[in-house]
Amino acid sequence: MQKVDIAISYYGKPYQTMVTLFSLLEHSRGYVDKIYLSIEKKQPYKDAWQGVCKIKEVFEKQGVIIIYPERFVPWMSDVNPNGLDEAIRLSLRYQYALEKTDKPYVLICHNDMLYRRDLIGPMLQRFAETSDNLVGVGRIGQCWNCSAFFAKKCNPETFEQYKPTQEELLRQMDEYPTPREQRDRKLVQEGFVHPLPECRLNEYACLINVDLYRQSTIPNGPVPYFGGVWDGSDTAAAWFRYSYLHGLKFQNFYYEEYADHAPFSAVSNGNDADNNRFIYEDIERQAREYMIKHYHPDEYSTATKFQIAKMVTGKRIDKWYSKLRNRLRR
């Protein structure tokens, strides 16, 4: 059985992350080797750091490797693709796994997924059936942000065929405005016409051909990194665009038949929780209840509890623990 490695970026949501890992391993354990969990240096809320301790204890034996990037590159910030040193490069989302893996494929996924079936096997089958230049399989396009979709001109299956003019796209934006109209309009005016600005391989769940990725991306090729963001585009949109123009291929794969994104969110949107503490805590509560019911009692060793307490109380716990240890030695 073909083994793949997993790349997940951890930005808060510890219980949702654990549900993601539990459900992925439940359905796809036979395909999974290492899981690279990259911890973003800036976290939305304090519970995120406590969650890392819990995840490490529960999943370390399952092949989860916790990565603390040396540098901090804020999400959605523009990154100059030229001359990135290794520390910055490996701090980009998912890049550590894509550079360090020894597997031919890496599954990139969000940390707020609930897997209901194995999707790695069917994705690998797509690669087996396609011989030339297939670099990525997954859900193509953020069509919910794209005027061409609402104009019924384009969809994930036809993104290659629909090649409008710049003027046509701008007219569509007037007729079918979307939440990201201003940014997309700017990109189209600058020449980002095809692939369309909202075209990308969605990072919720996608499988990457590692060799083709490494050959084509900087410094070996002209293509920017998957996790880099340039020209105001969303994550992986620049990589998708330049990979496609470089001759690489993509296949649409509807992950929704296999997994749910943001399953505990009323609107299936993970970003809302990052900016709203009430939503965040409600979603995490649901994820914790789901985890306890299906996978794990949410109980941890004394060592992990100590580490969490240390984070909460700071250096005072060190003095308390030192006194306790001395008493036990007597």
VOBA-1610 file (N, C-alpha, C; in pm, whole numbers, padded with zeros to 5 digits, always signed):
BEGIN
Met+00083-00120+00000Met+00000+00000+00000Met+00087+00125+00000Gln+00057+00220-00089Gln+00131+00344-00098Gln+00115+00427+00028Lys+00227+00471+00085Lys+00223+00556+00203Lys+00237+00702+00161Val+00167+00789+00234Val+00178+00932+00212Val+00203+00999+00346Asp+00257+01119+00342Asp+00269+01201+00462Asp+00161+01309+00460Ile+00132+01361+00578Ile+00025+01459+00595Ile+00084+01591+00640Ala+00035+01701+00586Ala+00077+01836+00626Ala-00044+01912+00678Ile-00037+01956+00805Ile-00145+02032+00866Ile-00085+02154+00934Ser-00147+02268+00912Ser-00107+02390+00982Ser-00198+02409+01102Tyr-00137+02428+01219Tyr-00213+02439+01344Tyr-00226+02585+01383Tyr-00349+02635+01369Tyr-00380+02771+01413Tyr-00500+02762+01505Gly-00475+02736+01633Gly-00582+02719+01729Gly-00664+02593+01704Lys-00781+02586+01767Lys-00877+02476+01749Lys-00818+02340+01788Pro-00767+02326+01911Pro-00705+02198+01949Pro-00799+02078+01942Tyr-00924+02094+01985Tyr-01016+01980+01982Tyr-01057+01947+01839Gln-01075+02050+01756Gln-01104+02022+01616Gln-00985+01955+01549Thr-00865+01996+01588Thr-00745+01931+01533Thr-00742+01784+01571Met-00775+01753+01696Met-00773+01613+01738Met-00882+01532+01668Val-00999+01591+01646Val-01102+01522+01569Val-01055+01498+01426Thr-00987+01596+01369Thr-00931+01580+01234Thr-00837+01461+01230Leu-00745+01454+01326Leu-00646+01346+01328Leu-00710+01211+01356Phe-00797+01207+01455Phe-00864+01080+01488Phe-00942+01026+01369Ser-01022+01112+01305Ser-01106+01065+01195Ser-01024+01029+01072Leu-00916+01105+01046Leu-00829+01073+00934Leu-00765+00935+00954Leu-00713+00912+01074Leu-00650+00783+01102Leu-00752+00670+01106Glu-00872+00699+01150Glu-00976+00596+01153Glu-01002+00539+01015His-01005+00627+00914His-01044+00583+00780His-00927+00562+00685Ser-00812+00621+00715Ser-00701+00615+00618Ser-00569+00573+00681Arg-00574+00509+00798Arg-00451+00475+00870Arg-00353+00397+00783Gly-00403+00308+00700Gly-00314+00225+00619Gly-00229+00304+00521Tyr-00276+00423+00482Tyr-00202+00506+00388Tyr-00109+00606+00455Val-00130+00631+00584Val-00062+00742+00651Val+00067+00697+00718Asp+00174+00770+00689Asp+00300+00748+00759Asp+00319+00859+00862Lys+00387+00965+00826Lys+00410+01075+00921Lys+00306+01186+00900Ile+00275+01253+01010Ile+00186+01368+01007Ile+00265+01488+01059Tyr+00290+01584+00972Tyr+00362+01705+01011Tyr+00261+01810+01055Leu+00261+01839+01184Leu+00173+01940+01239Leu+00256+02065+01268Ser+00243+02164+01182Ser+00324+02285+01193Ser+00249+02389+01276Ile+00311+02432+01386Ile+00248+02524+01479Ile+00279+02667+01438Glu+00176+02743+01405Glu+00199+02883+01372Glu+00236+02959+01499Lys+00333+03048+01486Lys+00386+03115+01606Lys+00284+03207+01671Lys+00196+03265+01592Lys+00090+03347+01648Lys-00038+03266+01650Gln-00099+03252+01769Gln-00220+03173+01784Gln-00337+03263+01823Pro-00461+03222+01788Pro-00575+03310+01815Pro-00607+03325+01963Tyr-00596+03214+02039Tyr-00631+03218+02181Tyr-00535+03128+02259Lys-00529+03148+02391Lys-00430+03079+02474Lys-00450+02928+02477Asp-00572+02881+02459Asp-00596+02737+02467Asp-00519+02660+02360Ala-00477+02731+02256Ala-00406+02665+02147Ala-00276+02602+02197Trp-00203+02672+02283Trp-00075+02620+02331Trp-00097+02502+02424Gln-00200+02508+02507Gln-00232+02393+02591Gln-00269+02272+02506Gly-00339+02300+02397Gly-00379+02192+02308Gly-00263+02120+02244Val-00154+02191+02219Val-00035+02127+02161Val+00016+02016+02252Cys+00016+02041+02383Cys+00060+01940+02479Cys-00028+01815+02471Lys-00159+01837+02462Lys-00252+01723+02455Lys-00232+01645+02325Ile-00220+01717+02215Ile-00201+01651+02086Ile-00073+01570+02085Lys+00033+01627+02141Lys+00161+01556+02144Lys+00150+01425+02218Glu+00084+01425+02334Glu+00072+01302+02411Glu-00011+01197+02339Val-00125+01238+02284Val-00218+01143+02225Val-00167+01087+02092Phe-00101+01172+02011Phe-00073+01133+01874Phe+00074+01111+01841Glu+00162+01131+01937Glu+00305+01115+01906Glu+00336+00974+01858Lys+00272+00874+01918Lys+00296+00735+01877Lys+00227+00703+01744Gln+00140+00792+01699Gln+00070+00771+01572Gln+00146+00834+01455Gly+00266+00886+01482Gly+00347+00942+01375Gly+00333+01092+01359Val+00273+01160+01456Val+00260+01305+01447Val+00391+01371+01490Ile+00443+01459+01406Ile+00566+01532+01433Ile+00528+01679+01450Ile+00557+01734+01568Ile+00524+01874+01596Ile+00637+01962+01544Ile+00604+02058+01459Ile+00702+02148+01399Ile+00679+02290+01450Tyr+00783+02351+01505Tyr+00779+02490+01546Tyr+00865+02572+01449Pro+00806+02639+01352Pro+00886+02715+01255Pro+00973+02820+01324Glu+01090+02840+01269Glu+01184+02936+01326Glu+01137+03080+01309Arg+01075+03108+01196Arg+01028+03243+01167Arg+00876+03246+01164Phe+00821+03365+01174Phe+00677+03381+01168Phe+00641+03459+01043Val+00562+03395+00955Val+00513+03461+00835Val+00361+03468+00848Pro+00304+03586+00871Pro+00159+03596+00892Pro+00081+03544+00773Trp-00030+03479+00803Trp-00118+03428+00699Trp-00170+03544+00615Met-00176+03524+00485Met-00227+03621+00389Met-00136+03742+00371Ser-00013+03737+00423Ser+00080+03847+00397Ser+00154+03820+00267Asp+00182+03925+00191Asp+00257+03907+00067Asp+00401+03869+00099Val+00452+03771+00027Val+00588+03722+00048Val+00665+03732-00082Asn+00780+03793-00078Asn+00865+03803-00196Asn+00923+03665-00227Pro+00893+03607-00342Pro+00939+03471-00371Pro+01088+03461-00399Asn+01153+03574-00423Asn+01294+03570-00459Asn+01383+03572-00335Gly+01476+03481-00330Gly+01577+03483-00226Gly+01528+03449-00087Leu+01421+03369-00075Leu+01376+03329+00057Leu+01479+03236+00121Asp+01526+03272+00240Asp+01617+03180+00307Asp+01538+03063+00365Glu+01609+02959+00408Glu+01542+02836+00450Glu+01448+02860+00567Ala+01488+02943+00662Ala+01405+02966+00781Ala+01270+03026+00742Ile+01271+03123+00651Ile+01146+03183+00607Ile+01066+03084+00523Arg+01136+03015+00434Arg+01069+02920+00345Arg+00996+02812+00424Leu+01064+02756+00523Leu+01004+02647+00600Leu+00898+02697+00698Ser+00888+02829+00714Ser+00783+02886+00798Ser+00652+02906+00722Leu+00658+02898+00589Leu+00536+02908+00510Leu+00449+02786+00534Arg+00320+02806+00526Arg+00228+02696+00550Arg+00258+02576+00461Tyr+00269+02460+00523Tyr+00283+02330+00457Tyr+00419+02306+00393Gln+00506+02406+00390Gln+00630+02392+00317Gln+00726+02292+00382Tyr+00725+02287+00516Tyr+00816+02195+00585Tyr+00793+02051+00538Ala+00669+02008+00538Ala+00638+01872+00495Ala+00673+01850+00349Leu+00644+01949+00265Leu+00670+01934+00121Leu+00819+01927+00091Glu+00903+01985+00177Glu+01048+01976+00157Glu+01110+01856+00227Lys+01057+01818+00341Lys+01122+01717+00424Lys+01070+01575+00402Thr+00953+01560+00344Thr+00898+01426+00327Thr+00986+01339+00238Asp+00983+01209+00264Asp+01049+01114+00175Asp+00946+01030+00100Lys+00822+01076+00101Lys+00713+01008+00032Lys+00685+01077-00101Pro+00629+01005-00199Pro+00600+01067-00328Pro+00479+01160-00325Tyr+00395+01148-00221Tyr+00277+01232-00213Tyr+00259+01286-00072Val+00205+01409-00064Val+00171+01470+00064Val+00025+01513+00057Leu-00050+01474+00160Leu-00188+01523+00173Leu-00185+01649+00257Ile-00230+01758+00201Ile-00244+01884+00274Ile-00389+01894+00321Cys-00407+01925+00449Cys-00545+01941+00495Cys-00554+02041+00609His-00673+02097+00626His-00701+02189+00735His-00708+02112+00868Asn-00701+02188+00977Asn-00711+02124+01109Asn-00852+02134+01166Asp-00950+02153+01077Asp-01090+02149+01121Asp-01171+02066+01022Met-01128+01941+01005Met-01194+01847+00915Met-01253+01730+00995Leu-01358+01671+00940Leu-01413+01547+00995Leu-01425+01448+00879Tyr-01338+01348+00881Tyr-01336+01249+00773Tyr-01440+01140+00800Arg-01519+01111+00698Arg-01624+01009+00708Arg-01591+00884+00627Arg-01498+00898+00532Arg-01453+00787+00448Arg-01306+00811+00415Asp-01240+00707+00366Asp-01103+00725+00318Asp-01105+00801+00186Leu-01031+00911+00179Leu-01021+00982+00052Leu-00881+00973-00007Ile-00783+00924+00068Ile-00647+00914+00016Ile-00639+00810-00095Gly-00702+00695-00073Gly-00700+00591-00175Gly-00757+00637-00307Pro-00878+00697-00308Pro-00933+00747-00435Pro-00848+00857-00499Met-00785+00941-00418Met-00698+01044-00474Met-00575+00981-00538Leu-00516+00882-00471Leu-00401+00811-00530Leu-00440+00743-00660Gln-00563+00694-00668Gln-00609+00630-00790Gln-00611+00728-00906Arg-00644+00852-00879Arg-00642+00954-00984Arg-00501+00970-01040Phe-00403+00972-00952Phe-00264+00982-00998Phe-00224+00858-01078Ala-00267+00741-01035Ala-00232+00617-01104Ala-00292+00614-01245Glu-00407+00678-01263Glu-00475+00677-01392Glu-00429+00787-01486Thr-00350+00881-01434Thr-00303+00995-01514Thr-00151+00994-01518Ser-00094+00989-01635Ser+00050+00968-01647Ser+00131+01097-01654Asp+00074+01204-01706Asp+00156+01321-01740Asp+00125+01444-01653Asn+00227+01491-01581Asn+00227+01625-01523Asn+00112+01656-01427Leu+00055+01554-01364Leu-00050+01579-01266Leu+00015+01610-01131Val+00004+01736-01088Val+00072+01780-00966Val-00020+01783-00845Gly-00153+01796-00868Gly-00242+01806-00754Gly-00382+01757-00782Val-00440+01690-00682Val-00578+01642-00689Val-00652+01697-00568Gly-00766+01760-00592Gly-00845+01815-00482Gly-00953+01907-00536Arg-01024+01970-00446Arg-01132+02061-00484Arg-01073+02187-00546Ile-01108+02213-00671Ile-01053+02327-00744Ile-01149+02446-00734Gly-01092+02560-00704Gly-01168+02684-00708Gly-01241+02719-00580Gln-01242+02848-00552Gln-01327+02903-00446Gln-01446+02970-00516Cys-01528+02886-00577Cys-01633+02935-00666Cys-01733+03025-00595Trp-01748+03008-00464Trp-01840+03091-00387Trp-01794+03237-00381Asn-01671+03264-00424Asn-01619+03401-00430Asn-01599+03449-00574Cys-01648+03374-00670Cys-01615+03402-00810Cys-01738+03442-00891Ser-01731+03557-00957Ser-01842+03606-01039Ser-01872+03513-01156Ala-01768+03450-01212Ala-01789+03362-01327Ala-01875+03242-01292Phe-01865+03198-01169Phe-01947+03086-01124Phe-02094+03127-01118Phe-02121+03244-01061Phe-02259+03290-01050Phe-02317+03329-01186Ala-02230+03361-01279Ala-02276+03387-01416Ala-02295+03257-01493Lys-02269+03144-01428Lys-02283+03011-01487Lys-02193+02991-01608Lys-02075+03051-01599Lys-01976+03037-01705Lys-01867+02936-01671Cys-01847+02910-01541Cys-01733+02829-01499Cys-01767+02752-01373Asn-01701+02637-01355Asn-01713+02556-01234Asn-01585+02475-01217Pro-01569+02399-01109Pro-01444+02326-01087Pro-01405+02230-01198Glu-01504+02182-01274Glu-01476+02086-01380Glu-01437+02153-01512Thr-01471+02281-01526Thr-01452+02346-01656Thr-01357+02464-01652Phe-01279+02477-01543Phe-01194+02595-01529Phe-01092+02607-01642Glu-01052+02494-01702Glu-00954+02500-01811Glu-01018+02551-01939Gln-01147+02520-01959Gln-01212+02555-02085Gln-01257+02701-02088Tyr-01293+02754-01974Tyr-01346+02890-01973Tyr-01231+02991-01967Lys-01208+03058-02082Lys-01098+03153-02092Lys-01153+03288-02140Pro-01205+03367-02048Pro-01266+03495-02085Pro-01161+03602-02113Thr-01207+03709-02167Thr-01121+03827-02181Thr-01123+03905-02051Gln-01028+03996-02038Gln-01024+04081-01920Gln-01152+04162-01907Glu-01199+04216-02020Glu-01320+04299-02020Glu-01442+04218-01977Glu-01450+04092-02019Glu-01564+04008-01981Glu-01567+03982-01831Leu-01450+03954-01775Leu-01445+03930-01631Leu-01484+04054-01552Leu-01437+04169-01595Leu-01471+04292-01524Leu-01620+04321-01532Arg-01683+04292-01645Arg-01827+04311-01657Arg-01903+04216-01564Gln-01854+04092-01555Gln-01917+03996-01465Gln-01911+04042-01320Met-01800+04103-01282Met-01787+04151-01144Met-01885+04263-01114Asp-01916+04343-01215Asp-02018+04446-01197Asp-02156+04383-01179Glu-02181+04278-01255Glu-02313+04215-01253Glu-02330+04120-01135Tyr-02223+04051-01097Tyr-02229+03954-00988Tyr-02120+03984-00885Pro-02139+04087-00806Pro-02036+04121-00706Pro-02026+04013-00598Thr-01905+03989-00552Thr-01878+03888-00449Thr-01806+03954-00331Pro-01791+03884-00219Pro-01724+03944-00102Pro-01582+03991-00129Arg-01514+03927-00225Arg-01375+03966-00252Arg-01363+04037-00387Glu-01467+04107-00424Glu-01470+04171-00556Glu-01355+04270-00575Gln-01329+04354-00476Gln-01227+04457-00493Gln-01089+04396-00516Arg-01056+04294-00438Arg-00926+04231-00455Arg-00917+04160-00590Asp-01023+04085-00626Asp-01021+04013-00753Asp-01019+04110-00872Arg-01090+04219-00860Arg-01090+04319-00967Arg-00950+04373-00990Lys-00880+04401-00881Lys-00743+04451-00891Lys-00653+04349-00961Leu-00670+04223-00926Leu-00588+04118-00988Leu-00617+04106-01138Val-00745+04110-01174Val-00782+04101-01316Val-00727+04221-01392Gln-00735+04339-01334Gln-00682+04459-01400Gln-00531+04449-01418Glu-00464+04372-01330Glu-00320+04354-01342Glu-00282+04238-01434Gly-00384+04170-01489Gly-00356+04065-01586Gly-00381+03923-01540Phe-00433+03907-01418Phe-00464+03773-01368Phe-00601+03732-01423Val-00602+03689-01548Val-00729+03659-01615Val-00757+03510-01617His-00662+03430-01661His-00680+03285-01661His-00550+03217-01623Pro-00557+03126-01523Pro-00673+03090-01442Pro-00732+03211-01369Leu-00860+03202-01337Leu-00929+03312-01272Leu-00872+03335-01132Pro-00886+03456-01078Pro-00823+03487-00949Pro-00860+03394-00834Glu-00984+03340-00836Glu-01026+03252-00727Glu-00997+03104-00753Cys-00932+03075-00865Cys-00893+02937-00892Cys-00774+02898-00805Arg-00785+02788-00738Arg-00675+02732-00661Arg-00707+02586-00631Leu-00610+02514-00580Leu-00634+02381-00525Leu-00658+02401-00377Asn-00783+02381-00333Asn-00819+02414-00196Asn-00741+02331-00095Glu-00690+02399+00006Glu-00605+02336+00106Glu-00683+02255+00208Tyr-00816+02255+00199Tyr-00895+02177+00295Tyr-00854+02030+00293Ala-00836+01977+00172Ala-00793+01838+00157Ala-00749+01817+00013Cys-00618+01811-00011Cys-00567+01791-00146Cys-00438+01710-00140Leu-00412+01636-00247Leu-00294+01550-00255Leu-00197+01606-00358Ile-00070+01619-00317Ile+00032+01683-00400Ile+00137+01582-00443Asn+00174+01586-00572Asn+00287+01509-00624Asn+00415+01581-00585Val+00491+01523-00493Val+00604+01593-00433Val+00715+01621-00534Asp+00747+01525-00618Asp+00856+01545-00715Asp+00824+01660-00810Leu+00703+01662-00864Leu+00666+01771-00955Leu+00663+01904-00882Tyr+00618+01902-00759Tyr+00615+02025-00679Tyr+00756+02080-00661Arg+00849+01995-00622Arg+00985+02042-00597Arg+01055+02086-00725Gln+01031+02015-00834Gln+01096+02051-00961Gln+01050+02186-01013Ser+00925+02220-00987Ser+00867+02340-01048Ser+00876+02464-00961Thr+00885+02447-00829Thr+00884+02564-00741Thr+01025+02620-00722Ile+01027+02747-00681Ile+01153+02815-00651Ile+01228+02738-00543Pro+01359+02717-00554Pro+01452+02774-00651Pro+01476+02689-00775Asn+01408+02571-00785Asn+01432+02482-00898Asn+01351+02522-01021Gly+01244+02595-01001Gly+01160+02638-01113Gly+01102+02775-01085Pro+01013+02822-01171Pro+00961+02959-01160Pro+00837+02973-01071Val+00785+02863-01021Val+00656+02864-00953Val+00671+02900-00805Pro+00589+02991-00753Pro+00594+03022-00609Pro+00544+02906-00525Tyr+00572+02909-00396Tyr+00539+02800-00306Tyr+00389+02791-00279Phe+00344+02672-00242Phe+00203+02648-00211Phe+00153+02745-00104Gly+00229+02761+00003Gly+00185+02841+00116Gly+00219+02988+00106Gly+00285+03028+00000Gly+00317+03169-00016Gly+00200+03245-00075Val+00192+03372-00045Val+00083+03456-00096Val+00144+03578-00164Trp+00109+03599-00291Trp+00157+03715-00365Trp+00040+03784-00434Asp+00056+03913-00457Asp-00040+03990-00536Asp-00181+03987-00478Gly-00193+03967-00347Gly-00324+03971-00284Gly-00407+03845-00302Ser-00350+03740-00357Ser-00425+03616-00378Ser-00434+03535-00250Asp-00525+03438-00248Asp-00542+03353-00131Asp-00435+03243-00131Thr-00427+03168-00020Thr-00328+03061-00008Thr-00338+02964-00125Ala-00226+02938-00188Ala-00210+02841-00298Ala-00264+02891-00432Ala-00326+03009-00437Ala-00377+03058-00566Ala-00262+03093-00660Ala-00159+03160-00607Ala-00044+03193-00691Ala+00027+03067-00736Trp+00043+02971-00644Trp+00105+02843-00681Trp+00023+02773-00789Phe-00107+02770-00775Phe-00195+02706-00873Phe-00181+02774-01009Arg-00186+02906-01010Arg-00181+02980-01136Arg-00052+02952-01212Tyr+00061+02968-01144Tyr+00189+02955-01213Tyr+00224+02809-01242Ser+00175+02717-01160Ser+00193+02575-01193Ser+00119+02542-01322Tyr-00004+02590-01332Tyr-00084+02565-01453Tyr-00018+02627-01576Leu+00029+02750-01563Leu+00095+02816-01677Leu+00229+02751-01711His+00285+02680-01613His+00410+02607-01634His+00388+02470-01698Gly+00262+02435-01722Gly+00231+02309-01790Gly+00189+02197-01699Leu+00176+02223-01569Leu+00133+02118-01477Leu-00019+02107-01478Lys-00067+01990-01436Lys-00210+01960-01444Lys-00271+01943-01305Phe-00401+01968-01298Phe-00478+01948-01177Phe-00605+01871-01210Gln-00654+01794-01114Gln-00782+01727-01130Gln-00873+01763-01014Asn-00996+01799-01048Asn-01093+01831-00943Asn-01138+01704-00873Phe-01148+01714-00742Phe-01192+01600-00659Phe-01281+01658-00550Tyr-01408+01621-00550Tyr-01501+01674-00452Tyr-01483+01602-00318Tyr-01406+01665-00230Tyr-01378+01602-00101Tyr-01505+01592-00015Glu-01608+01671-00048Glu-01728+01673+00034Glu-01795+01536+00044Glu-01768+01447-00050Glu-01824+01312-00042Glu-01752+01227+00063Tyr-01637+01275+00110Tyr-01554+01197+00200Tyr-01532+01264+00335Ala-01547+01394+00341Ala-01514+01467+00464Ala-01592+01596+00471Asp-01607+01648+00593Asp-01672+01776+00614Asp-01567+01877+00660His-01573+01996+00603His-01488+02106+00648His-01564+02190+00749Ala-01498+02224+00860Ala-01562+02302+00968Ala-01696+02240+01006Pro-01698+02112+01044Pro-01825+02041+01065Pro-01907+02093+01183Phe-01843+02162+01276Phe-01914+02211+01394Phe-01956+02357+01381Ser-01929+02415+01266Ser-01968+02552+01239Ser-02105+02554+01171Ala-02189+02646+01211Ala-02323+02655+01153Ala-02318+02692+01006Val-02208+02758+00964Val-02197+02801+00824Val-02082+02731+00752Ser-02026+02624+00813Ser-01915+02548+00754Ser-01799+02639+00717Asn-01769+02731+00805Asn-01663+02828+00781Asn-01572+02832+00903Gly-01444+02803+00882Gly-01351+02803+00994Gly-01298+02939+01031Asn-01299+03034+00937Asn-01239+03165+00963Asn-01318+03248+01064Asp-01450+03231+01067Asp-01531+03310+01159Asp-01488+03291+01303Ala-01452+03168+01338Ala-01414+03138+01476Ala-01282+03205+01514Asp-01196+03229+01417Asp-01066+03290+01446Asp-01080+03434+01495Asn-01190+03497+01459Asn-01210+03638+01491Asn-01324+03663+01588Asn-01383+03556+01639Asn-01496+03571+01730Asn-01482+03467+01841Arg-01450+03513+01962Arg-01423+03421+02073Arg-01546+03336+02108Phe-01664+03393+02099Phe-01785+03318+02131Phe-01804+03201+02033Ile-01789+03229+01904Ile-01802+03124+01803Ile-01694+03019+01823Tyr-01572+03065+01847Tyr-01459+02974+01867Tyr-01486+02877+01982Glu-01527+02929+02096Glu-01549+02844+02213Glu-01666+02748+02192Asp-01768+02793+02122Asp-01883+02705+02095Asp-01842+02590+02004Ile-01765+02620+01900Ile-01722+02515+01808Ile-01627+02417+01877Glu-01537+02470+01958Glu-01445+02383+02031Glu-01519+02294+02130Arg-01622+02348+02194Arg-01702+02267+02286Arg-01766+02150+02212Gln-01823+02177+02095Gln-01885+02070+02016Gln-01781+01966+01973Ala-01664+02014+01932Ala-01559+01922+01889Ala-01512+01834+02004Arg-01499+01894+02123Arg-01458+01816+02240Arg-01562+01708+02272Glu-01689+01745+02267Glu-01795+01647+02294Glu-01793+01534+02192Tyr-01770+01571+02068Tyr-01763+01468+01963Tyr-01644+01376+01987Met-01531+01433+02022Met-01411+01353+02047Met-01432+01257+02163Ile-01490+01306+02271Ile-01514+01221+02388Ile-01609+01107+02353Lys-01711+01136+02276Lys-01811+01035+02239Lys-01753+00928+02146His-01665+00968+02056His-01622+00876+01951His-01478+00826+01964Tyr-01390+00904+02031Tyr-01248+00870+02020Tyr-01169+00867+02151His-01186+00966+02235His-01090+00983+02345His-01157+01053+02463Pro-01127+01009+02587Pro-01196+01066+02705Pro-01147+01203+02748Asp-01052+01261+02678Asp-00997+01391+02714Asp-00931+01387+02851Glu-00857+01279+02874Glu-00779+01264+02997Glu-00632+01247+02959Tyr-00544+01306+03042Tyr-00404+01310+03005Tyr-00316+01277+03126Ser-00191+01249+03097Ser-00096+01210+03201Ser-00064+01327+03292Thr-00004+01295+03406Thr+00038+01397+03501Thr+00139+01492+03437Ala+00228+01438+03353Ala+00329+01521+03289Ala+00265+01626+03197Thr+00164+01584+03121Thr+00096+01678+03033Thr+00018+01781+03113Lys-00050+01737+03216Lys-00123+01832+03302Lys-00028+01934+03364Phe+00091+01887+03400Phe+00190+01978+03457Phe+00233+02082+03355Gln+00257+02037+03232Gln+00297+02130+03128Gln+00189+02235+03102Ile+00064+02192+03105Ile-00047+02287+03085Ile-00053+02385+03201Ala-00041+02334+03323Ala-00042+02421+03440Ala+00072+02521+03436Lys+00186+02476+03387Lys+00303+02563+03376Lys+00276+02679+03282Met+00205+02650+03172Met+00171+02756+03078Met+00075+02857+03140Val-00016+02805+03221Val-00119+02891+03279Val-00063+02980+03389Thr+00021+02922+03475Thr+00065+02995+03594Thr+00204+03054+03581Gly+00279+03016+03480Gly+00412+03072+03460Gly+00514+03009+03553Lys+00616+03085+03591Lys+00730+03032+03665Lys+00695+02983+03805Arg+00584+03031+03861Arg+00548+02990+03995Arg+00537+02839+04006Ile+00490+02773+03902Ile+00474+02629+03907Ile+00609+02559+03920Asp+00715+02619+03865Asp+00847+02559+03877Asp+00890+02549+04023Lys+00867+02657+04099Lys+00905+02655+04240Lys+00821+02555+04317Trp+00690+02550+04285Trp+00602+02454+04352Trp+00645+02311+04321Tyr+00676+02283+04193Tyr+00714+02148+04154Tyr+00847+02109+04217Ser+00940+02205+04226Ser+01070+02177+04287Ser+01054+02138+04434Lys+00969+02211+04508Lys+00946+02177+04649Lys+00881+02040+04662Leu+00784+02011+04577Leu+00717+01881+04582Leu+00814+01767+04552Arg+00899+01785+04453Arg+00996+01682+04417Arg+01093+01658+04530Asn+01135+01764+04599Asn+01227+01747+04712Asn+01161+01672+04827Arg+01034+01699+04851Arg+00961+01628+04956Arg+00951+01480+04926Leu+00924+01448+04798Leu+00910+01309+04758Leu+01041+01232+04769Arg+01152+01303+04760Arg+01283+01237+04769Arg+01318+01200+04913Arg+01256+01265+05012Arg+01291+01240+05151Arg+01245+01102+05197
//
